[in-house]
Amino acid sequence: MSQEVYIIAQIEVKNRDFKAYFEHYALKLKDILPKYEGVVLAGTTKGELLEGERFGNWTVIIKFPSRELAIACVTSEEYKPIAEVRIKELQTGGNVLLIPGQ
């Protein structure tokens, strides 16, 4: 049986009203996720910092039933062009982590 995994992304979205980010990235990602059984668990600008230094103005957590499905999603042909737009046009920096569930 496969172990659930989570993708946690913290990014700095350029446009503070987030309109372009949602139109050109988030809504398109939402259309792709069901194919890979991905589910957005949380996405917010209002994360409460408990330790360390804040990074970015947007944090999202996405759950996948397996590492294989998560990797298939982020390396898929349908995801590559929207990821490129996010990285090159919509954000100034970020990090994306893949972590195993318990």
C-alpha positions as CSV (number, residue, x, y, z in Angstrom):
1,M,0.0,0.0,0.0
2,S,1.3,3.5,-0.9
3,Q,1.9,6.1,1.6
4,E,0.2,9.5,1.4
5,V,2.4,12.4,0.6
6,Y,2.0,16.2,0.9
7,I,3.3,19.0,-1.2
8,I,3.9,22.1,0.8
9,A,4.7,25.2,-1.2
10,Q,5.6,28.7,0.1
11,I,5.9,31.3,-2.6
12,E,6.2,35.0,-2.9
13,V,3.4,36.0,-5.4
14,K,4.3,39.3,-7.3
15,N,0.9,40.8,-7.5
16,R,-0.5,41.3,-4.0
17,D,-4.2,41.1,-5.2
18,F,-3.4,37.5,-6.4
19,K,-5.7,37.9,-9.4
20,A,-3.1,36.8,-12.0
21,Y,-1.9,34.0,-9.8
22,F,-5.3,32.5,-9.5
23,E,-6.3,33.0,-13.2
24,H,-3.0,31.8,-14.7
25,Y,-1.9,29.2,-12.2
26,A,-4.2,28.1,-9.3
27,L,-7.4,27.5,-11.3
28,K,-5.5,25.6,-14.0
29,L,-3.8,23.5,-11.3
30,K,-7.2,22.8,-9.8
31,D,-8.3,21.3,-13.1
32,I,-5.2,19.0,-13.3
33,L,-5.2,17.7,-9.7
34,P,-8.2,15.2,-9.9
35,K,-6.3,13.2,-12.6
36,Y,-3.6,12.6,-10.0
37,E,-5.9,12.3,-7.0
38,G,-4.5,15.5,-5.6
39,V,-6.5,17.5,-3.1
40,V,-5.8,21.0,-1.9
41,L,-6.1,20.9,1.9
42,A,-5.2,24.5,2.6
43,G,-4.0,27.6,0.9
44,T,-3.6,31.0,2.6
45,T,-1.9,34.3,2.9
46,K,-2.6,34.3,6.6
47,G,-0.3,31.6,8.0
48,E,0.7,32.2,11.6
49,L,4.5,32.1,12.0
50,L,5.4,30.2,15.1
51,E,9.2,29.9,14.6
52,G,11.9,31.0,12.3
53,E,11.5,33.5,9.5
54,R,8.5,34.0,7.2
55,F,9.0,33.2,3.6
56,G,6.6,34.3,0.9
57,N,3.0,35.6,1.0
58,W,1.3,32.3,-0.1
59,T,1.4,28.9,1.4
60,V,-0.5,25.8,0.1
61,I,-0.7,22.2,1.2
62,I,-1.8,19.5,-1.4
63,K,-2.3,15.8,-0.5
64,F,-1.7,12.9,-2.9
65,P,-2.4,9.3,-2.1
66,S,1.2,8.3,-3.2
67,R,4.6,9.8,-4.0
68,E,4.2,8.3,-7.5
69,L,1.0,10.3,-8.2
70,A,2.5,13.5,-6.8
71,I,5.6,13.2,-9.0
72,A,3.5,12.3,-12.0
73,C,1.4,15.4,-11.5
74,V,4.3,17.9,-11.1
75,T,6.2,16.3,-14.1
76,S,3.2,16.0,-16.3
77,E,3.0,17.6,-19.7
78,E,-0.2,19.5,-18.7
79,Y,1.5,20.9,-15.6
80,K,4.8,22.0,-17.1
81,P,3.5,25.1,-18.9
82,I,1.5,26.5,-16.0
83,A,4.4,25.8,-13.6
84,E,6.7,27.8,-16.0
85,V,4.3,30.7,-15.9
86,R,4.2,30.6,-12.1
87,I,8.0,30.5,-11.8
88,K,8.9,33.0,-14.5
89,E,6.0,35.5,-14.3
90,L,3.9,35.2,-11.2
91,Q,6.4,34.7,-8.3
92,T,9.7,36.2,-7.2
93,G,10.8,33.1,-5.3
94,G,9.6,30.0,-3.5
95,N,10.1,26.5,-2.3
96,V,8.1,23.4,-2.8
97,L,8.5,20.4,-0.4
98,L,7.3,16.8,-0.8
99,I,6.9,15.2,2.6
100,P,5.6,11.7,3.5
101,G,2.4,11.3,5.6
102,Q,2.4,9.2,8.8
